[in-house]
């Protein structure tokens, strides 16, 4: 790959390369390279199509003699040898142009060389120790343009010349260097901003490089010398092996008469054949031509191997002519047409070699003089090919022939699904014009029209045939097999399903009538109808009982057939069921009720508590489990002849009622009573976890302060009961509210307190004569209700 300061080996005769920092220069298959030494900012332009012309421009002046600051174009020189150049143009601005031999490409490497300004001054130089300053000498010499440095062992000599033939000694020195060194040319600038450009011509190196460095001395692309062959089929070898040691891949292509006959690629002298008979050893194209022709060898760069893509080859094509003395066979021919038999006799002008005939109608022959029969009129393009050791040669002629041939018939039959068929015929071929027709339809019927119509009476498979004659008298026949099918025959029959309760009737058509049209007429007073395609099931609800006649019409849409069916049916009247609302109740006591039926018997009486009975008597008795309100129902009849009546049996009003009330409170105690008192009822009180205590009124003292539930249960003689609950807060006297009088309780009273005080007095709880807002000097006494007040309000 091409990198700065190094490059690949390239085939000789390369041109068009121009860049800075790295370059390729090749002469006699030698690898030339370029590299910027030290602080160099130079560039080079090469034209190596002849003897190697180099133009070098350097921008950077010399900074010291310890390191080199210039652009060098160089190649390897091995063993004894010499490097020579002609300086065609010296640098302007006092710059230097020179050549040198150096140990390596380090900027301070050991080296020996010679430089000039093409004036009378030449300067040989030597750096004996790497990293040391050079020793520079100056000599007055004629203004010679040719420079040379030669090596013999470790002995180096510098020369100048005016013509490149006669050389003048300048300087010699001993410098031990490796077997292979770098030899090249360079340009040196003297001033900043004053670039120096020198033009070097005929840059050559002669040395003892290993033979493997150059495979072939021939550096020219050539297709070879023109060749004459005595006979077609003789072997000719064209081209050859070209000097090629490079990463650059070159494709070589051989063309003959615009056709590629051989192609191969070479990279680093390794060949890869793409097509054609290429000798892998000699790289020659091996051919056996049949005729005289020119062969063009063309080469292109198929992989630049790191070079710029604008790189070009100096010589890209070369042509060689191969002359074949022996002439090839002639494929010419004559022919005679016989239109009566539609045959053609072909005669070849050359009966030697192998023959192949293409008659232009897919027919062929390998005879020298074939007789061919055509199936129809033409023109036909006939190709005759003769092949021998010189190759294959052909010619083409057009044969015109007018033959009468029978046409090819195609019958087309279009039927409407009702037995009606339209027939037509199509004729193809060379003579497709028909003048007569003879049809047979397969059911003993015939016709002579060109496009007849025929109606088949029944279903089945029929073979229709046609026999025709064209305008030149040829007869042709064809047949067509037809299957005749008729639509399903319409069937208007139907079934009926009657719901006598609702008067709804369902009508269902016979199976297989889905594709037909349907019209239903229901026969009612309103003359209602329903119609539509595929309407095979309909329903109609008759508002009144009676006898009705329904008609059903079915129409087949394709061929127009129709069918009608009718049916008569009766929707009966429903029987009377009586009046179930004539039910009356009487509460007999406790939870027993009397039911009196005043209209119709035989129905079912539902009592509303899950029990029921068949009402077969006018009086029915039922005892409920508790005094509550129940929804009873009496139902007469069954099915759609059925009627029901529901009513409320009110027993809840006979159940006992419980309402507990707080009459008074005292220290840890309460006085409670039932709001209502009924003789014969039982009253029981539950005071929190204590009790029961019997009586419509009760007083109870709790053990401690707290919130207690007081439950009143009221029971009657029938086993019915009811409950009510009070929530009461009681407080110990010691925890009572403070009183303004000592050892007593301040009694808060209002206008109604007199009653409550008197009640407490009557119960013996308080002494008589207490007044409101007085202090009762009774230790431990506390009168409280829910808000710790004896006023009776909440």
C-alpha positions in Angstrom: 0.0 0.0 0.0 1.2 3.5 -0.7 2.1 5.5 2.4 4.2 8.6 3.1 7.8 8.0 2.4 7.1 4.5 0.8 5.3 3.1 -2.2 4.7 -0.1 -4.1 6.5 -1.4 -7.2 4.8 -0.4 -10.4 4.9 -1.5 -14.0 7.2 0.7 -16.1 5.9 3.5 -18.3 3.7 5.3 -15.7 2.6 8.9 -15.9 0.3 11.6 -14.5 1.3 11.2 -10.9 1.6 14.6 -9.1 1.4 15.0 -5.3 3.5 15.9 -2.2 4.9 13.9 0.6 4.9 10.5 -1.2 5.4 9.5 -4.8 6.3 6.6 -7.2 9.0 6.7 -9.8 9.9 3.6 -11.8 12.5 3.0 -14.4 13.5 -0.4 -15.6 11.1 -1.9 -13.0 12.9 -0.1 -10.2 10.9 1.2 -7.3 11.2 4.9 -6.9 9.9 6.6 -3.8 9.7 10.1 -2.3 9.9 11.4 1.2 10.1 14.7 3.0 13.1 14.8 5.3 13.2 16.9 8.5 11.0 20.0 8.2 10.7 19.7 4.4 7.4 20.9 2.8 8.4 20.0 -0.7 6.5 18.2 -3.6 7.5 16.4 -6.7 6.0 15.8 -10.2 7.2 12.7 -12.2 7.0 11.8 -15.9 8.6 8.4 -16.3 7.3 7.4 -19.7 10.8 7.9 -21.2 14.0 8.0 -19.0 12.6 9.4 -15.8 11.9 13.1 -15.5 11.5 14.6 -12.0 10.5 18.1 -11.0 11.1 18.9 -7.3 10.0 22.0 -5.4 11.2 22.7 -1.9 9.7 25.4 0.4 11.8 24.9 3.5 15.3 26.4 3.7 18.1 24.5 5.4 17.9 24.8 9.2 21.2 23.1 10.1 23.8 20.7 8.6 23.1 18.2 11.4 19.6 17.3 9.9 18.4 17.3 6.3 15.4 19.5 5.4 14.5 18.8 1.8 12.3 16.6 -0.4 14.1 13.5 -1.8 13.1 11.2 -4.7 15.0 8.0 -4.3 15.3 4.2 -5.0 17.3 1.3 -3.5 20.8 0.8 -4.9 22.4 -2.5 -3.9 26.1 -3.4 -4.2 28.5 -1.5 -6.5 26.8 0.9 -8.8 26.1 4.6 -9.7 23.3 7.2 -9.8 23.3 9.7 -12.7 21.1 12.7 -13.5 20.9 15.7 -15.8 19.8 18.9 -14.2 17.8 20.6 -16.9 16.8 23.6 -14.8 18.6 24.8 -11.7 16.7 26.3 -8.8 16.1 30.0 -8.8 16.8 32.2 -5.8 20.2 30.6 -5.3 18.8 27.2 -4.4 20.7 23.9 -4.8 20.0 20.7 -6.8 21.8 17.5 -6.1 22.0 13.8 -5.8 23.2 11.6 -2.9 23.6 8.1 -1.5 22.5 7.7 2.1 22.4 4.9 4.7 18.6 5.2 5.4 15.8 7.8 5.4 16.5 9.2 8.8 17.1 13.0 8.5 20.5 12.7 10.2 21.7 9.5 8.4 25.2 8.9 7.1 25.5 10.0 3.5 27.7 11.0 0.5 26.6 13.3 -2.3 27.1 16.3 -4.7 25.1 19.4 -5.2 25.3 22.3 -7.7 23.7 25.5 -8.8 24.7 24.7 -12.4 27.2 27.6 -12.0 30.9 27.2 -11.6 30.5 25.9 -8.0 29.9 22.3 -7.1 29.9 21.0 -3.5 30.6 17.5 -2.5 29.5 16.5 1.0 29.8 13.6 3.5 28.3 12.8 6.9 30.5 10.1 8.4 28.7 9.8 11.7 24.9 9.8 12.0 23.6 12.8 14.0 26.8 14.9 13.2 27.1 17.8 10.9 28.1 17.2 7.3 31.5 18.0 5.9 30.9 20.3 2.9 33.5 21.2 0.3 33.4 23.7 -2.6 35.1 23.4 -5.9 35.2 25.7 -9.0 34.2 23.7 -12.0 32.7 24.5 -15.4 28.9 24.9 -15.3 28.2 21.2 -15.9 24.6 19.9 -15.8 25.3 16.2 -15.3 26.1 14.8 -11.9 27.1 11.3 -10.9 28.0 9.4 -7.6 29.5 6.0 -8.0 30.2 3.3 -5.4 32.8 0.6 -5.2 32.7 -1.2 -2.0 33.1 1.5 0.7 34.7 3.9 -1.8 32.4 6.7 -3.1 33.3 9.1 -5.9 31.6 12.3 -7.1 31.7 13.5 -10.8 30.4 16.2 -13.1 29.9 16.2 -16.9 28.8 18.5 -19.6 27.3 15.8 -21.8 26.8 12.7 -19.7 29.6 10.8 -21.5 32.9 12.3 -20.4 33.1 12.7 -16.6 35.3 15.0 -14.4 36.5 13.8 -11.0 35.3 16.1 -8.1 35.8 14.3 -4.8 36.2 10.8 -3.3 35.9 9.4 0.3 35.6 6.2 2.2 32.3 5.6 3.9 31.3 2.2 5.3 27.6 1.8 4.4 25.3 -1.3 4.1 25.0 -3.4 1.0 21.8 -1.7 0.0 21.5 2.1 0.3 19.1 4.9 -0.8 20.1 6.8 -3.9 18.2 9.8 -5.1 17.9 13.5 -6.2 16.7 16.5 -4.2 16.2 20.3 -4.2 17.3 22.6 -1.4 15.9 26.1 -0.7 18.0 28.8 0.8 15.5 31.4 2.0 12.2 31.4 3.8 9.5 32.4 1.3 11.8 31.6 -1.7 10.8 28.1 -2.9 13.4 26.4 -5.1 12.4 24.2 -8.0 14.8 22.0 -10.0 14.1 19.7 -13.1 16.0 16.4 -13.2 16.1 14.4 -16.4 17.3 10.8 -17.2 17.5 9.8 -13.6 19.0 6.3 -13.7 20.6 3.9 -11.3 22.9 1.1 -12.3 23.7 -1.4 -9.6 24.0 -5.1 -8.7 20.4 -5.4 -7.4 19.2 -9.1 -7.1 17.7 -10.5 -10.3 14.4 -11.2 -8.5 13.7 -7.5 -8.3 13.0 -7.4 -12.0 11.2 -10.3 -13.7 11.5 -9.1 -17.2 13.5 -6.3 -18.8 10.8 -5.6 -21.3 9.0 -2.5 -20.0 6.7 -1.9 -23.0 3.0 -3.0 -23.4 2.9 -5.0 -26.7 0.4 -7.3 -28.3 3.2 -9.0 -30.2 4.2 -9.0 -33.9 1.8 -9.4 -36.7 1.4 -13.1 -37.6 0.5 -15.1 -40.7 -1.0 -18.5 -40.5 -1.1 -20.9 -43.4 -4.3 -22.6 -42.3 -7.3 -21.7 -40.3 -7.3 -23.5 -37.0 -3.5 -23.2 -36.6 -2.4 -21.9 -33.2 -1.2 -18.3 -32.7 0.3 -16.9 -29.4 -0.2 -13.2 -28.8 1.2 -10.9 -26.1 3.5 -12.0 -23.4 4.6 -11.5 -19.8 5.2 -7.9 -18.8 7.4 -6.6 -16.0 5.0 -6.4 -12.9 6.0 -6.3 -9.3 3.3 -4.2 -7.6 0.3 -4.0 -5.3 -1.4 -2.3 -8.2 -3.7 -4.7 -10.0 -3.7 -4.5 -13.8 -6.4 -6.0 -15.9 -5.4 -7.2 -19.5 -8.3 -7.6 -22.0 -8.1 -9.1 -25.5 -10.7 -7.9 -28.0 -11.5 -9.2 -31.5 -14.1 -7.5 -33.6 -15.6 -5.9 -30.5 -15.9 -9.2 -28.6 -13.8 -10.0 -25.5 -12.0 -13.3 -26.2 -9.6 -13.3 -23.2 -9.1 -11.4 -20.0 -6.8 -11.8 -16.9 -5.4 -9.7 -14.0 -1.9 -9.4 -12.7 -0.8 -8.2 -9.3 2.7 -8.7 -7.9 3.4 -10.9 -11.0 0.6 -13.3 -10.0 -1.9 -14.0 -12.7 -5.7 -14.7 -12.4 -7.5 -15.7 -15.5 -11.0 -14.3 -16.0 -11.9 -15.7 -19.4 -10.2 -17.1 -22.5 -7.3 -19.5 -23.2 -4.4 -17.7 -21.3 -1.1 -19.5 -20.8 -0.4 -19.0 -17.0 3.3 -19.3 -17.5 3.9 -17.0 -20.4 0.7 -14.8 -20.0 0.1 -15.3 -23.8 -3.3 -15.5 -25.4 -3.5 -18.8 -27.3 -6.0 -18.8 -30.3 -6.9 -20.8 -33.4 -8.3 -18.2 -35.7 -10.5 -19.1 -38.7 -10.1 -15.8 -40.6 -7.8 -12.8 -40.7 -8.6 -10.3 -37.9 -7.1 -7.7 -35.7 -6.6 -8.4 -32.0 -6.4 -5.5 -29.5 -4.7 -5.8 -26.1 -6.0 -3.3 -23.6 -4.9 -2.8 -20.0 -6.6 -0.9 -17.2 -5.9 -0.4 -13.5 -8.5 -2.4 -11.6 -7.1 -1.9 -8.1 -4.9 1.2 -7.5 -3.2 -0.4 -4.5 -3.1 2.9 -2.6 -2.2 5.1 -5.5 -4.4 8.2 -6.3 -7.4 7.4 -8.4 -6.3 9.8 -11.1 -3.2 7.7 -11.7 -3.0 6.7 -15.4 -1.0 4.3 -17.6 1.2 5.7 -20.4 0.4 3.0 -22.9 -3.0 1.4 -22.6 -3.6 -0.5 -25.9 -1.7 -2.2 -28.6 -2.9 -4.1 -31.8 -1.7 -7.1 -33.6 -3.0 -8.6 -36.9 -3.2 -12.3 -37.5 -3.5 -13.2 -41.2 -5.1 -16.6 -42.2 -4.3 -17.6 -45.7 -6.9 -20.4 -46.2 -10.4 -19.0 -46.9 -13.4 -20.4 -45.0 -16.3 -22.3 -46.6 -19.2 -20.4 -48.3 -22.6 -20.7 -46.7 -24.5 -19.4 -49.8 -27.4 -21.3 -51.1 -30.2 -21.3 -53.8 -33.9 -22.5 -53.4 -36.9 -23.5 -55.5 -40.5 -22.9 -54.3 -43.4 -25.3 -55.0 -46.5 -23.6 -53.8 -48.8 -26.5 -54.7 -47.1 -28.8 -52.3 -46.0 -25.9 -50.0 -42.4 -27.2 -50.3 -39.0 -25.6 -50.9 -35.9 -27.3 -52.3 -32.7 -25.8 -50.8 -29.2 -26.3 -52.5 -25.9 -25.4 -50.8 -23.2 -23.8 -52.9 -20.5 -25.6 -50.8 -21.2 -29.2 -49.9 -18.1 -29.5 -47.6 -18.1 -29.2 -43.9 -21.1 -29.5 -41.5 -24.4 -27.9 -42.5 -27.2 -26.6 -40.3 -30.4 -25.1 -41.7 -32.9 -23.0 -39.8 -36.0 -22.7 -42.0 -37.6 -19.8 -40.0 -40.7 -21.9 -38.9 -39.0 -23.8 -36.1 -38.0 -26.5 -38.6 -34.3 -27.4 -39.1 -32.0 -29.8 -41.1 -28.4 -30.9 -41.2 -28.5 -32.1 -44.9 -26.5 -30.2 -47.5 -29.5 -29.9 -49.9 -32.7 -30.3 -47.8 -36.3 -30.4 -49.1 -38.6 -28.6 -46.5 -42.4 -28.6 -46.3 -44.0 -25.4 -44.8 -47.3 -25.5 -42.9 -48.4 -22.2 -44.3 -47.6 -19.1 -46.3 -44.6 -17.0 -45.5 -42.1 -14.9 -45.7 -39.6 -17.0 -43.8 -36.0 -16.1 -42.9 -33.8 -19.1 -43.7 -30.3 -19.3 -42.1 -27.7 -21.7 -43.5 -24.5 -22.3 -41.4 -21.4 -24.2 -42.6 -18.8 -25.2 -40.0 -15.3 -26.7 -40.4 -11.9 -26.3 -38.8 -11.9 -22.6 -39.7 -15.1 -22.0 -37.7 -18.8 -21.5 -38.4 -20.1 -19.2 -41.2 -23.7 -18.4 -42.0 -25.9 -16.5 -44.4 -29.6 -15.6 -44.4 -32.1 -15.4 -47.2 -35.9 -14.6 -47.2 -38.2 -17.3 -48.8 -41.7 -16.1 -49.9 -44.3 -18.8 -50.3 -48.1 -18.7 -50.7 -49.7 -22.0 -49.5 -53.4 -22.6 -48.8 -53.7 -24.3 -45.4 -56.7 -25.3 -43.4 -57.5 -22.8 -40.6 -57.7 -23.6 -36.9 -61.2 -23.3 -35.5 -62.4 -22.3 -32.0 -66.0 -22.6 -31.0 -67.4 -20.1 -28.5 -70.8 -21.0 -26.8 -72.6 -18.6 -24.5 -75.7 -19.9 -22.7 -78.1 -18.0 -20.4 -78.8 -20.8 -17.9 -82.3 -21.4 -19.4 -81.3 -23.6 -22.3 -80.6 -20.8 -24.8 -77.1 -20.9 -26.3 -75.4 -18.4 -28.7 -72.7 -20.0 -30.9 -69.8 -18.3 -32.8 -66.6 -19.5 -34.4 -63.1 -18.0 -34.7 -60.6 -19.1 -37.4 -56.8 -18.6 -37.2 -54.0 -19.5 -39.5 -52.7 -18.4 -42.9 -56.1 -18.6 -44.6 -58.7 -17.8 -41.9 -61.5 -16.5 -44.1 -64.5 -18.9 -43.9 -67.1 -19.2 -46.6 -69.4 -21.9 -45.3 -70.6 -23.2 -41.9 -72.3 -26.5 -40.9 -73.4 -26.7 -37.3 -74.7 -29.7 -35.4 -75.9 -29.0 -31.8 -75.9 -32.5 -30.4 -79.7 -32.8 -30.0 -80.4 -33.6 -33.7 -80.8 -29.9 -34.5 -78.5 -28.2 -37.2 -77.9 -24.7 -38.6 -75.8 -23.1 -41.4 -75.5 -19.6 -40.0 -72.2 -18.1 -39.1 -73.3 -17.4 -35.5 -76.6 -19.3 -34.8 -78.6 -19.4 -31.6 -80.2 -22.6 -30.3 -82.5 -23.6 -27.4 -82.0 -26.9 -25.6 -85.2 -28.5 -24.3 -83.7 -30.3 -21.4 -80.7 -30.6 -19.1 -77.8 -32.7 -20.1 -74.4 -32.8 -21.8 -74.3 -32.0 -25.5 -71.4 -32.0 -28.1 -71.8 -29.2 -30.6 -69.7 -29.5 -33.8 -68.8 -27.1 -36.7 -67.4 -28.0 -40.1 -66.2 -25.1 -42.3 -64.5 -24.4 -45.6 -62.2 -21.4 -46.1 -61.8 -19.2 -49.2 -59.1 -21.5 -50.7 -61.2 -24.7 -50.3 -59.6 -26.1 -47.2 -61.9 -27.7 -44.7 -61.7 -27.4 -40.9 -63.7 -28.8 -38.0 -64.1 -28.3 -34.3 -66.3 -29.5 -31.4 -67.3 -28.1 -28.1 -68.9 -29.9 -25.1 -71.7 -28.1 -23.3 -73.4 -28.9 -20.0 -76.9 -27.5 -19.9 -78.4 -26.9 -16.5 -81.7 -25.3 -15.6 -82.5 -23.4 -12.4 -84.2 -25.0 -9.5 -88.0 -25.3 -10.1 -89.9 -22.9 -7.9 -91.9 -24.6 -5.1 -94.4 -22.4 -3.2 -95.4 -25.0 -0.6 -94.9 -23.9 3.0 -95.5 -25.0 6.6 -97.5 -23.2 9.4 -96.9 -22.9 13.1 -99.6 -21.1 15.2 -99.2 -19.6 18.7 -102.9 -19.5 19.8 -102.1 -17.3 22.9 -100.5 -14.4 21.0 -102.1 -15.0 17.5 -98.6 -15.2 16.0 -98.2 -17.5 13.0 -94.8 -18.6 11.5 -94.7 -19.5 7.8 -91.7 -21.5 6.4 -91.1 -22.1 2.7 -90.0 -25.5 1.2 -86.1 -26.1 1.2 -84.0 -24.9 -1.8 -85.9 -21.7 -2.5 -83.4 -19.3 -1.1 -82.4 -17.8 -4.5 -86.0 -17.1 -5.6 -88.3 -14.2 -5.0 -91.1 -14.6 -2.5 -94.5 -12.9 -2.0 -96.5 -13.6 1.1 -100.2 -12.4 1.5 -101.5 -13.0 5.0 -105.3 -12.8 4.3 -106.1 -10.5 7.2 -108.5 -7.6 7.1 -105.7 -5.2 6.4 -104.4 -7.2 3.4 -100.8 -7.2 4.8 -98.0 -8.7 2.6 -94.3 -9.3 2.8 -92.0 -9.9 -0.2 -88.3 -10.2 -1.1 -85.6 -12.5 -2.6 -84.7 -15.3 -0.2 -87.6 -14.5 2.1 -88.2 -18.1 3.0 -89.4 -17.6 6.6 -91.9 -14.9 7.8 -94.1 -14.3 10.8 -97.4 -12.4 11.2 -99.5 -11.7 14.3 -103.3 -11.7 13.8 -105.0 -9.3 16.2 -108.3 -11.3 16.5 -109.2 -15.0 16.4 -110.7 -16.3 13.2 -110.1 -18.3 10.0 -107.5 -17.0 7.5 -106.2 -18.0 4.1 -102.5 -17.2 3.3 -101.0 -17.3 -0.2 -97.3 -17.8 -1.1 -95.9 -17.0 -4.6 -92.4 -18.0 -5.6 -90.7 -16.5 -8.7 -87.4 -18.0 -10.3 -85.4 -14.8 -11.4 -83.3 -16.4 -14.2 -85.8 -18.0 -16.5 -89.1 -16.5 -15.1 -90.8 -19.7 -13.7 -93.4 -19.2 -10.9 -95.4 -21.2 -8.4 -98.4 -20.4 -6.1 -99.6 -22.2 -2.9 -102.3 -21.3 -0.3 -103.2 -22.6 3.1 -106.2 -22.0 5.4 -106.0 -22.1 9.2 -108.0 -21.0 12.3 -106.8 -19.0 15.3 -109.2 -20.1 18.1 -110.7 -17.7 20.7 -109.4 -18.1 24.3 -111.8 -19.5 27.0 -113.0 -17.1 29.9 -111.1 -17.5 33.1 -113.3 -15.5 35.6 -112.4 -12.5 37.8 -109.6 -13.2 40.2 -110.0 -9.8 42.0 -113.1 -10.9 43.9 -111.1 -12.0 46.9 -111.9 -10.5 50.4 -110.0 -11.0 53.7 -111.0 -11.0 57.4 -108.6 -11.0 60.3 -109.8 -13.6 62.7 -107.4 -12.9 65.5 -103.8 -13.5 66.3 -102.3 -14.3 62.8 -105.2 -16.1 61.3 -106.9 -14.7 58.2 -110.1 -15.7 56.4 -110.1 -15.5 52.5 -113.5 -15.3 50.8 -113.8 -16.1 47.0 -116.9 -14.4 45.6 -116.5 -15.1 41.8 -114.6 -18.2 40.5 -113.2 -21.2 42.2 -110.6 -23.7 41.1 -107.7 -21.2 41.0 -104.5 -21.1 43.0 -104.3 -18.9 46.1 -100.7 -17.8 47.0 -100.6 -16.5 50.6 -97.4 -14.5 50.2 -95.4 -16.5 52.8 -94.4 -19.3 50.4 -97.6 -21.3 51.0 -100.4 -21.8 48.5 -103.6 -23.8 48.1 -106.1 -24.8 45.3 -109.2 -22.7 45.9 -111.9 -25.4 45.7 -114.2 -23.8 48.4 -115.4 -20.2 48.8 -113.8 -19.8 52.3 -110.1 -20.5 52.9 -108.3 -20.0 56.2 -104.6 -19.5 56.7 -102.5 -18.7 59.8 -99.3 -16.7 59.3 -96.2 -17.2 61.4 -96.0 -13.6 62.5 -97.9 -10.4 62.3 -96.6 -8.7 59.1 -97.8 -7.4 55.8 -98.0 -10.1 53.0 -98.6 -9.8 49.2 -101.1 -12.6 48.3 -102.1 -13.6 44.7 -105.1 -15.4 43.3 -104.5 -17.0 39.8 -107.3 -18.3 37.5 -106.8 -20.4 34.3 -103.5 -21.7 32.7 -101.3 -21.0 29.8 -102.3 -18.0 27.7 -105.9 -18.2 29.2 -104.8 -17.1 32.6 -105.4 -14.1 34.9 -104.1 -13.1 38.3 -104.8 -10.6 41.0 -102.4 -9.6 43.8 -103.4 -7.8 47.1 -101.9 -6.9 50.5 -102.8 -8.9 53.7 -102.2 -6.4 56.4 -101.2 -8.0 59.7 -98.5 -5.7 60.8 -101.0 -3.4 62.3 -101.9 -6.1 64.8 -98.4 -6.7 66.0 -97.3 -5.2 69.4 -95.4 -1.9 69.3 -92.5 -1.2 71.6 -91.4 2.4 72.5 -89.1 2.8 75.6 -88.6 6.2 77.2 -86.4 7.5 79.9 -88.6 8.9 82.6 -85.9 10.0 85.1 -82.4 9.4 86.3 -80.7 9.5 89.7 -77.3 8.6 91.2 -76.2 5.6 89.1 -79.9 4.9 88.4 -82.6 5.4 85.8 -86.4 5.3 85.7 -87.9 4.0 82.4 -91.4 3.3 81.1 -93.3 2.1 78.0 -94.9 4.8 75.9 -98.0 2.7 75.6 -99.6 0.2 78.0 -102.0 -2.4 76.7 -103.8 -4.8 78.9 -102.7 -8.4 78.4 -99.3 -7.5 76.9 -96.2 -8.5 78.6 -93.3 -5.9 79.3 -89.7 -6.9 80.1 -86.6 -4.6 80.5 -83.0 -5.5 80.0 -80.5 -3.1 81.7 -77.2 -3.8 80.0 -76.1 -7.2 81.0 -78.7 -7.3 83.9 -82.4 -8.3 83.8 -84.9 -9.0 82.8 -87.2 -6.7 84.9 -90.9 -7.0 84.2 -93.4 -4.2 84.2 -94.5 -1.3 82.0 -92.4 1.0 84.3 -89.1 0.2 86.0 -86.3 1.7 88.0 -82.7 0.3 88.0 -79.4 1.2 89.7 -76.2 0.4 87.9 -73.0 -0.6 89.7 -70.8 2.1 88.0 -70.8 5.1 85.7 -71.0 4.4 82.0 -73.1 4.2 78.8 -75.7 1.4 78.9 -78.2 -0.1 76.5 -81.7 -0.5 78.0 -84.0 -2.8 75.9 -87.8 -3.0 76.2 -89.6 -6.1 74.8 -93.4 -6.1 74.4 -95.2 -9.4 73.8 -98.8 -10.2 72.9 -100.8 -13.4 73.6 -100.3 -14.6 70.1 -96.5 -14.9 70.4 -95.8 -11.7 68.5 -93.2 -9.3 70.1 -91.4 -6.0 69.4 -88.4 -4.4 71.0 -86.9 -0.9 71.5 -83.5 0.2 72.8 -82.4 3.3 74.8 -78.8 4.4 75.2 -78.3 6.0 78.7 -75.2 7.5 80.4 -75.2 7.4 84.2 -72.7 8.9 86.6 -71.7 8.3 90.2 -72.6 11.2 92.6 -69.0 11.7 93.6 -68.3 12.5 89.9 -71.2 14.9 89.6 -70.9 18.5 88.5 -69.8 20.9 91.3 -72.5 22.6 93.2 -72.4 26.2 94.6 -73.7 25.0 97.9 -71.7 22.8 100.2 -72.4 19.2 100.6 -75.3 19.4 98.2 -76.4 19.4 94.6 -77.6 22.5 92.7 -81.0 21.5 91.1 -81.6 23.2 87.8 -85.3 23.5 87.1 -87.5 25.2 84.5 -91.2 25.6 84.1 -91.8 21.8 83.6 -89.5 20.6 86.3 -92.3 20.7 88.8 -93.7 17.6 87.3 -90.5 15.7 87.4 -89.7 16.8 90.9 -93.1 15.6 92.0 -92.6 12.3 90.3 -89.3 11.8 92.2 -91.1 12.8 95.4 -93.8 10.3 94.8 -91.3 7.6 94.2 -89.7 8.5 97.6 -86.5 9.6 95.9 -86.7 13.3 96.8 -88.4 15.1 99.7 -91.4 17.3 99.0 -91.3 21.0 98.8 -88.1 21.4 96.6 -88.0 24.6 94.6 -86.1 25.3 91.4 -82.6 26.7 91.6 -82.2 25.6 95.2 -79.4 23.7 96.7 -80.3 20.3 97.9 -78.0 19.5 100.8 -78.1 15.8 100.3 -74.7 14.2 100.0 -74.2 11.9 97.0 -77.4 12.8 95.3 -77.2 13.5 91.5 -80.0 13.9 89.0 -78.9 13.4 85.4 -80.2 12.7 82.0 -78.3 12.5 78.7 -76.8 15.9 79.1 -76.5 15.9 82.8 -79.6 18.0 83.3 -82.9 17.2 84.9 -84.7 19.7 82.7 -86.0 17.0 80.4 -84.6 18.6 77.2 -82.0 17.2 75.0 
